[in-house]
Amino acid sequence: MIICVHKRFQRDARASLVIVLFSMILIGLTIGIQNVGASSFASDSENISKDEASDSVYIMNAGSPPSGEWHLLGTDPDEGNGTNLRYLFWQSSNDTLYFKVVHWRAWITINDVDTGIFLDVDQDPATGCPDGFYPGQNNDMGAEFLILVGFEGTEVWWWNDTMWDVTNPIPLAYLDAPNGTDTFIVGVYLADLGLSHKPCIDVSVAEPMSEWDWLPDSGHFTICLRRAVGGIIVPVNNFDYIPRSVGLIGLIFIVPIVSILRKRTHTDN
């Protein structure tokens, strides 16, 4: 009687182990597939357009940014000048870096603002646009690129050792800048910024039409986008990939475990 109970317990334990491992696979792969779908973006067939009725500007070369993944970089108090900077968010897809800039007050048309996003892609203050180049600038960085949204244009300038090259701007990958609102979303291609091998960059924002409001008021933000693995760019600090990893681990181990259990079962019988 004791031997029968022991064998039955062994079979039940083995069956439970198989069920647990199989559940790991299903949960991991299911969540992983859902996350991939949430991060998908439109094809490159979309192009630059302008809503003539409202004079809003839309540039959608890269498609919309992934939904629900915005990361807050910082906030800025309302100094009471112009629209005034309030929040700065960021996120990225496989090939595009996006920023969402929120002002304290809405603009009538996008020409009422002149927001500039400074990017120091080599994190070297000695290269790029130097600190103190503009009024109130105290961001301790040297920007190689300047993303413009507003009066001076919707494009990216790059620093040519002495000044911004305004004659050969880089096109935006994405822009949603409707009139009568306080928020715009802008995107640039990572390849245009040369970020394939150096994933971390320094960022600050300026709004000249709000009497040179800066976000942050001093210093800058640092974001780490992605890292290269075997020539393939993959996200860092992205926990969306953990469930799929769990599923893969379960898939790797379940086959040999099931085979061993089957052999032991036949031996016990």
Secondary structure, 3 states (H helix, E strand, C coil): CHHHHHHHHHHHHHHHHHHHHHHHHHHHHHHHHHHHHHCCCCCCCCCEEEECCCCEEEEECCCCCCCCCCEEEEECCCCCCCCCEEEEEEEECCCEEEEEEEECCCCCCHHHCEEEEEEECCCCCCCCECCCCCCCCCCCCCECEEEEEECCEEEEEEECCCCEEEEEEECCCEEEECCCCCEEEEEEEHHHHCCCCCCEEEEEEEEHHHCCEEECCCCCEEEECEEEECCEEEECCCCCHHHHHHHHHHHHHHHHHHHHHHHHHHHHC
